[in-house]
Amino acid sequence: MSLQPALTQTKGEVAYTRLRDAVRTGVLQPGQRVTLVDLSEQLGMSLTPVREALRMMATQGLVEQESNKFTTIAQYTLESGLEVYRLRLLLEPLAVQLAVPVATKEQLANLRAIQARARAALPSGHSGVLAELNYEFHMALCQISNQPLLMQFIERLWNGVPFQAMSLAGRNETSLDEHDEIVNAIEDGDLKAAELIRNHIGHAASATLLTLPTSRNTDEVRAEIEALVHPIKY
């Protein structure tokens, strides 16, 4: 006897996807306190799948569960942002380096299709849509590496990316241009693509981290961000 593959999502998985997307697009704001009953009513679902979804989100750092009743959407601080970007600067270039020799025409076409959708959405200025497409691009890009464990780490980091702060960074068009350069390099079989993705993440870090709450001196923060993005090479 063999197990048959699951063809449909469970209710818990559906609730998780909808709540995760609500966090990523800013419908649910960092620091916002929500209740199981209220979320269940908004989703039109029973308590059980929503409870399961919140449990999954808590393990990924998207929410903090105070009790069985209250849940708080995770807040982003400078310290958490620094940790996220420090690891992204290591792992995503590795994924792209591994992707360059194996990328197919279909995978590159998918990346360009995501780019086209993002450019079409650019004039509207809808930060939630652009943030989601940015996420979709980075996931599709890193998945080309065909390294499941590496992808798990990268996806976990993206749950810690401050989407709301990213939308304030004013880099939407520049970010899309950098995406194009990365895709072009991969298409040419150029390992420089790994350097390009690192520079791309570094630019995002420089713009994003300064918008996160901290009690530290601004000049001190700038210096730490600079050291993160441009480390000293020995």
ROGU-217763 format. One record per residue (C-alpha): residue number from 0; x, y, z. Coordinates in Angstrom, 2 decimals, m for minus. Example, Ala and Ser with C-alpha at 12.3 -4.5 7.8 and 13.67 -1.06 7.14 Angstrom:
# ROGU-217763
<pt pos="0" xx="12.30" yy="m4.50" zz="7.80"/>
<pt pos="1" xx="13.67" yy="m1.06" zz="7.14"/>
# end
This chain:
# ROGU-217763
<pt pos="0" xx="0.00" yy="0.00" zz="0.00"/>
<pt pos="1" xx="1.31" yy="3.46" zz="m0.90"/>
<pt pos="2" xx="0.18" yy="6.88" zz="0.20"/>
<pt pos="3" xx="m1.58" yy="9.01" zz="m2.39"/>
<pt pos="4" xx="m0.40" yy="12.61" zz="m2.78"/>
<pt pos="5" xx="m2.63" yy="15.31" zz="m1.32"/>
<pt pos="6" xx="m4.25" yy="17.18" zz="m4.19"/>
<pt pos="7" xx="m5.93" yy="19.96" zz="m2.22"/>
<pt pos="8" xx="m4.97" yy="22.23" zz="0.65"/>
<pt pos="9" xx="m6.41" yy="21.63" zz="4.09"/>
<pt pos="10" xx="m8.52" yy="24.37" zz="5.66"/>
<pt pos="11" xx="m5.62" yy="25.13" zz="7.98"/>
<pt pos="12" xx="m3.29" yy="25.62" zz="5.03"/>
<pt pos="13" xx="m5.80" yy="27.90" zz="3.31"/>
<pt pos="14" xx="m6.16" yy="29.98" zz="6.48"/>
<pt pos="15" xx="m2.37" yy="30.14" zz="6.84"/>
<pt pos="16" xx="m1.89" yy="31.35" zz="3.27"/>
<pt pos="17" xx="m4.53" yy="34.07" zz="3.61"/>
<pt pos="18" xx="m3.24" yy="35.30" zz="6.96"/>
<pt pos="19" xx="0.40" yy="35.19" zz="5.83"/>
<pt pos="20" xx="m0.46" yy="37.25" zz="2.76"/>
<pt pos="21" xx="m2.38" yy="39.72" zz="4.96"/>
<pt pos="22" xx="0.77" yy="40.22" zz="7.03"/>
<pt pos="23" xx="3.01" yy="40.58" zz="3.98"/>
<pt pos="24" xx="0.78" yy="43.13" zz="2.28"/>
<pt pos="25" xx="0.17" yy="45.19" zz="5.43"/>
<pt pos="26" xx="m3.51" yy="44.35" zz="5.88"/>
<pt pos="27" xx="m2.43" yy="43.04" zz="9.29"/>
<pt pos="28" xx="0.03" yy="45.57" zz="10.71"/>
<pt pos="29" xx="3.13" yy="44.90" zz="12.86"/>
<pt pos="30" xx="2.18" yy="45.16" zz="16.51"/>
<pt pos="31" xx="m1.52" yy="44.71" zz="15.81"/>
<pt pos="32" xx="m3.30" yy="42.54" zz="18.37"/>
<pt pos="33" xx="m5.81" yy="40.09" zz="16.91"/>
<pt pos="34" xx="m8.09" yy="37.44" zz="18.34"/>
<pt pos="35" xx="m8.86" yy="33.96" zz="17.13"/>
<pt pos="36" xx="m12.59" yy="34.71" zz="17.04"/>
<pt pos="37" xx="m12.18" yy="37.91" zz="15.04"/>
<pt pos="38" xx="m9.88" yy="36.29" zz="12.46"/>
<pt pos="39" xx="m12.22" yy="33.32" zz="12.14"/>
<pt pos="40" xx="m15.13" yy="35.66" zz="11.43"/>
<pt pos="41" xx="m13.15" yy="37.65" zz="8.85"/>
<pt pos="42" xx="m12.01" yy="34.49" zz="7.07"/>
<pt pos="43" xx="m15.43" yy="32.87" zz="7.29"/>
<pt pos="44" xx="m13.88" yy="29.76" zz="8.84"/>
<pt pos="45" xx="m14.22" yy="27.81" zz="12.07"/>
<pt pos="46" xx="m11.80" yy="28.29" zz="14.95"/>
<pt pos="47" xx="m9.83" yy="25.07" zz="14.40"/>
<pt pos="48" xx="m8.15" yy="25.83" zz="11.01"/>
<pt pos="49" xx="m7.42" yy="29.41" zz="12.06"/>
<pt pos="50" xx="m5.85" yy="28.19" zz="15.30"/>
<pt pos="51" xx="m3.72" yy="25.78" zz="13.24"/>
<pt pos="52" xx="m2.71" yy="28.60" zz="10.89"/>
<pt pos="53" xx="m1.66" yy="30.86" zz="13.77"/>
<pt pos="54" xx="0.39" yy="28.04" zz="15.24"/>
<pt pos="55" xx="2.24" yy="27.66" zz="11.92"/>
<pt pos="56" xx="2.78" yy="31.42" zz="11.70"/>
<pt pos="57" xx="4.17" yy="31.51" zz="15.24"/>
<pt pos="58" xx="6.81" yy="28.88" zz="14.40"/>
<pt pos="59" xx="7.90" yy="31.06" zz="11.45"/>
<pt pos="60" xx="8.13" yy="34.26" zz="13.46"/>
<pt pos="61" xx="5.20" yy="36.00" zz="11.76"/>
<pt pos="62" xx="3.15" yy="36.31" zz="14.96"/>
<pt pos="63" xx="3.66" yy="36.11" zz="18.71"/>
<pt pos="64" xx="1.03" yy="34.15" zz="20.62"/>
<pt pos="65" xx="0.41" yy="35.73" zz="24.00"/>
<pt pos="66" xx="m2.25" yy="33.24" zz="25.07"/>
<pt pos="67" xx="m4.95" yy="31.00" zz="23.64"/>
<pt pos="68" xx="m6.98" yy="34.13" zz="23.05"/>
<pt pos="69" xx="m4.66" yy="36.90" zz="21.87"/>
<pt pos="70" xx="m2.05" yy="36.98" zz="19.11"/>
<pt pos="71" xx="0.18" yy="39.90" zz="18.07"/>
<pt pos="72" xx="1.53" yy="40.43" zz="14.57"/>
<pt pos="73" xx="5.33" yy="40.39" zz="14.84"/>
<pt pos="74" xx="7.02" yy="43.77" zz="15.03"/>
<pt pos="75" xx="10.28" yy="44.50" zz="13.27"/>
<pt pos="76" xx="13.18" yy="46.20" zz="15.01"/>
<pt pos="77" xx="16.59" yy="47.25" zz="13.78"/>
<pt pos="78" xx="18.17" yy="44.28" zz="15.55"/>
<pt pos="79" xx="15.89" yy="41.72" zz="13.91"/>
<pt pos="80" xx="16.32" yy="43.44" zz="10.55"/>
<pt pos="81" xx="20.11" yy="43.34" zz="10.81"/>
<pt pos="82" xx="20.02" yy="39.62" zz="11.51"/>
<pt pos="83" xx="17.67" yy="38.92" zz="8.61"/>
<pt pos="84" xx="19.74" yy="40.87" zz="6.10"/>
<pt pos="85" xx="23.04" yy="39.48" zz="7.39"/>
<pt pos="86" xx="21.82" yy="35.96" zz="6.60"/>
<pt pos="87" xx="20.14" yy="36.90" zz="3.33"/>
<pt pos="88" xx="23.43" yy="38.39" zz="2.14"/>
<pt pos="89" xx="25.01" yy="34.97" zz="2.65"/>
<pt pos="90" xx="22.31" yy="32.55" zz="1.52"/>
<pt pos="91" xx="20.69" yy="34.15" zz="m1.51"/>
<pt pos="92" xx="23.97" yy="34.70" zz="m3.39"/>
<pt pos="93" xx="24.76" yy="31.04" zz="m2.72"/>
<pt pos="94" xx="21.40" yy="30.01" zz="m4.17"/>
<pt pos="95" xx="21.98" yy="32.16" zz="m7.27"/>
<pt pos="96" xx="25.51" yy="30.81" zz="m7.71"/>
<pt pos="97" xx="24.07" yy="27.29" zz="m7.73"/>
<pt pos="98" xx="21.25" yy="28.37" zz="m10.05"/>
<pt pos="99" xx="23.43" yy="29.79" zz="m12.84"/>
<pt pos="100" xx="24.60" yy="26.45" zz="m14.34"/>
<pt pos="101" xx="21.19" yy="24.76" zz="m14.15"/>
<pt pos="102" xx="18.65" yy="27.48" zz="m15.01"/>
<pt pos="103" xx="16.27" yy="26.50" zz="m17.81"/>
<pt pos="104" xx="14.62" yy="28.69" zz="m20.43"/>
<pt pos="105" xx="11.27" yy="28.05" zz="m18.76"/>
<pt pos="106" xx="12.56" yy="29.20" zz="m15.36"/>
<pt pos="107" xx="14.05" yy="32.35" zz="m16.87"/>
<pt pos="108" xx="10.80" yy="33.02" zz="m18.72"/>
<pt pos="109" xx="8.95" yy="32.71" zz="m15.40"/>
<pt pos="110" xx="11.24" yy="35.29" zz="m13.80"/>
<pt pos="111" xx="10.65" yy="37.68" zz="m16.70"/>
<pt pos="112" xx="6.90" yy="37.13" zz="m16.43"/>
<pt pos="113" xx="6.99" yy="38.11" zz="m12.75"/>
<pt pos="114" xx="9.01" yy="41.17" zz="m13.70"/>
<pt pos="115" xx="6.43" yy="42.14" zz="m16.34"/>
<pt pos="116" xx="3.63" yy="41.91" zz="m13.79"/>
<pt pos="117" xx="5.59" yy="44.05" zz="m11.36"/>
<pt pos="118" xx="6.31" yy="46.73" zz="m13.96"/>
<pt pos="119" xx="2.63" yy="46.76" zz="m14.93"/>
<pt pos="120" xx="1.75" yy="47.35" zz="m11.25"/>
<pt pos="121" xx="4.40" yy="50.04" zz="m10.77"/>
<pt pos="122" xx="2.30" yy="53.05" zz="m11.89"/>
<pt pos="123" xx="m0.43" yy="52.24" zz="m9.37"/>
<pt pos="124" xx="2.07" yy="52.54" zz="m6.53"/>
<pt pos="125" xx="0.34" yy="49.70" zz="m4.68"/>
<pt pos="126" xx="3.12" yy="48.73" zz="m2.27"/>
<pt pos="127" xx="1.38" yy="45.53" zz="m1.15"/>
<pt pos="128" xx="1.18" yy="44.13" zz="m4.68"/>
<pt pos="129" xx="4.76" yy="45.11" zz="m5.46"/>
<pt pos="130" xx="6.04" yy="43.62" zz="m2.19"/>
<pt pos="131" xx="4.31" yy="40.31" zz="m2.95"/>
<pt pos="132" xx="5.70" yy="40.22" zz="m6.50"/>
<pt pos="133" xx="9.16" yy="41.03" zz="m5.14"/>
<pt pos="134" xx="8.82" yy="38.07" zz="m2.79"/>
<pt pos="135" xx="7.60" yy="35.87" zz="m5.66"/>
<pt pos="136" xx="10.60" yy="36.86" zz="m7.80"/>
<pt pos="137" xx="13.15" yy="36.10" zz="m5.09"/>
<pt pos="138" xx="11.56" yy="32.73" zz="m4.27"/>
<pt pos="139" xx="11.39" yy="31.72" zz="m7.96"/>
<pt pos="140" xx="15.00" yy="32.84" zz="m8.43"/>
<pt pos="141" xx="16.36" yy="30.89" zz="m5.46"/>
<pt pos="142" xx="14.28" yy="27.78" zz="m6.22"/>
<pt pos="143" xx="16.22" yy="27.34" zz="m9.46"/>
<pt pos="144" xx="19.13" yy="26.16" zz="m7.30"/>
<pt pos="145" xx="17.12" yy="23.01" zz="m6.54"/>
<pt pos="146" xx="18.39" yy="22.95" zz="m2.95"/>
<pt pos="147" xx="15.34" yy="22.23" zz="m0.73"/>
<pt pos="148" xx="17.05" yy="22.79" zz="2.63"/>
<pt pos="149" xx="18.61" yy="26.04" zz="1.47"/>
<pt pos="150" xx="15.17" yy="27.18" zz="0.27"/>
<pt pos="151" xx="13.68" yy="26.43" zz="3.68"/>
<pt pos="152" xx="16.22" yy="28.73" zz="5.31"/>
<pt pos="153" xx="15.65" yy="31.50" zz="2.77"/>
<pt pos="154" xx="11.86" yy="31.29" zz="3.05"/>
<pt pos="155" xx="12.17" yy="31.45" zz="6.84"/>
<pt pos="156" xx="14.25" yy="34.61" zz="6.55"/>
<pt pos="157" xx="11.70" yy="36.21" zz="4.24"/>
<pt pos="158" xx="9.10" yy="35.77" zz="6.96"/>
<pt pos="159" xx="11.29" yy="38.15" zz="8.93"/>
<pt pos="160" xx="11.59" yy="40.75" zz="6.18"/>
<pt pos="161" xx="9.85" yy="44.00" zz="7.14"/>
<pt pos="162" xx="7.52" yy="44.37" zz="4.15"/>
<pt pos="163" xx="6.03" yy="47.61" zz="5.46"/>
<pt pos="164" xx="9.48" yy="49.15" zz="5.86"/>
<pt pos="165" xx="10.46" yy="47.96" zz="2.39"/>
<pt pos="166" xx="7.47" yy="49.78" zz="0.93"/>
<pt pos="167" xx="8.78" yy="53.02" zz="2.46"/>
<pt pos="168" xx="12.22" yy="52.61" zz="0.95"/>
<pt pos="169" xx="11.23" yy="54.15" zz="m2.42"/>
<pt pos="170" xx="13.26" yy="51.64" zz="m4.43"/>
<pt pos="171" xx="10.55" yy="49.94" zz="m6.47"/>
<pt pos="172" xx="11.74" yy="50.90" zz="m9.95"/>
<pt pos="173" xx="15.43" yy="50.59" zz="m9.08"/>
<pt pos="174" xx="14.77" yy="47.17" zz="m7.58"/>
<pt pos="175" xx="13.12" yy="45.96" zz="m10.78"/>
<pt pos="176" xx="16.08" yy="47.20" zz="m12.83"/>
<pt pos="177" xx="18.42" yy="45.22" zz="m10.57"/>
<pt pos="178" xx="16.23" yy="42.14" zz="m10.98"/>
<pt pos="179" xx="16.58" yy="42.45" zz="m14.76"/>
<pt pos="180" xx="20.38" yy="42.59" zz="m14.48"/>
<pt pos="181" xx="20.39" yy="39.42" zz="m12.38"/>
<pt pos="182" xx="18.18" yy="37.52" zz="m14.86"/>
<pt pos="183" xx="20.32" yy="38.68" zz="m17.79"/>
<pt pos="184" xx="23.49" yy="37.47" zz="m16.05"/>
<pt pos="185" xx="21.98" yy="34.05" zz="m15.33"/>
<pt pos="186" xx="20.81" yy="33.78" zz="m18.93"/>
<pt pos="187" xx="24.39" yy="34.47" zz="m20.04"/>
<pt pos="188" xx="25.70" yy="31.81" zz="m17.65"/>
<pt pos="189" xx="27.63" yy="34.51" zz="m15.80"/>
<pt pos="190" xx="28.43" yy="33.75" zz="m12.15"/>
<pt pos="191" xx="28.52" yy="37.50" zz="m11.61"/>
<pt pos="192" xx="24.78" yy="37.04" zz="m10.96"/>
<pt pos="193" xx="25.67" yy="36.01" zz="m7.38"/>
<pt pos="194" xx="27.49" yy="39.32" zz="m6.87"/>
<pt pos="195" xx="24.56" yy="41.20" zz="m8.40"/>
<pt pos="196" xx="22.03" yy="39.63" zz="m6.02"/>
<pt pos="197" xx="24.27" yy="40.44" zz="m3.07"/>
<pt pos="198" xx="24.53" yy="44.07" zz="m4.17"/>
<pt pos="199" xx="20.76" yy="44.13" zz="m4.69"/>
<pt pos="200" xx="20.10" yy="42.87" zz="m1.16"/>
<pt pos="201" xx="22.69" yy="45.29" zz="0.20"/>
<pt pos="202" xx="20.94" yy="48.25" zz="m1.44"/>
<pt pos="203" xx="17.62" yy="47.11" zz="0.04"/>
<pt pos="204" xx="19.21" yy="46.72" zz="3.47"/>
<pt pos="205" xx="20.68" yy="50.22" zz="3.37"/>
<pt pos="206" xx="17.28" yy="51.72" zz="2.50"/>
<pt pos="207" xx="15.13" yy="49.52" zz="4.73"/>
<pt pos="208" xx="17.05" yy="49.22" zz="7.99"/>
<pt pos="209" xx="17.11" yy="52.97" zz="8.62"/>
<pt pos="210" xx="13.31" yy="52.96" zz="8.74"/>
<pt pos="211" xx="13.12" yy="50.41" zz="11.58"/>
<pt pos="212" xx="12.56" yy="51.51" zz="15.18"/>
<pt pos="213" xx="15.61" yy="51.76" zz="17.44"/>
<pt pos="214" xx="16.82" yy="53.88" zz="20.36"/>
<pt pos="215" xx="20.37" yy="53.95" zz="19.03"/>
<pt pos="216" xx="22.25" yy="56.91" zz="17.56"/>
<pt pos="217" xx="21.63" yy="57.37" zz="13.82"/>
<pt pos="218" xx="25.33" yy="57.66" zz="12.93"/>
<pt pos="219" xx="26.09" yy="54.48" zz="14.87"/>
<pt pos="220" xx="23.30" yy="52.67" zz="13.01"/>
<pt pos="221" xx="24.56" yy="53.90" zz="9.64"/>
<pt pos="222" xx="28.04" yy="52.63" zz="10.46"/>
<pt pos="223" xx="26.73" yy="49.18" zz="11.39"/>
<pt pos="224" xx="24.64" yy="48.95" zz="8.23"/>
<pt pos="225" xx="27.66" yy="49.99" zz="6.14"/>
<pt pos="226" xx="29.77" yy="47.28" zz="7.79"/>
<pt pos="227" xx="27.04" yy="44.75" zz="7.09"/>
<pt pos="228" xx="26.63" yy="45.66" zz="3.42"/>
<pt pos="229" xx="30.33" yy="46.30" zz="2.70"/>
<pt pos="230" xx="32.36" yy="44.09" zz="5.07"/>
<pt pos="231" xx="36.11" yy="44.52" zz="5.30"/>
<pt pos="232" xx="37.92" yy="41.90" zz="3.20"/>
<pt pos="233" xx="41.12" yy="40.40" zz="4.57"/>
# end
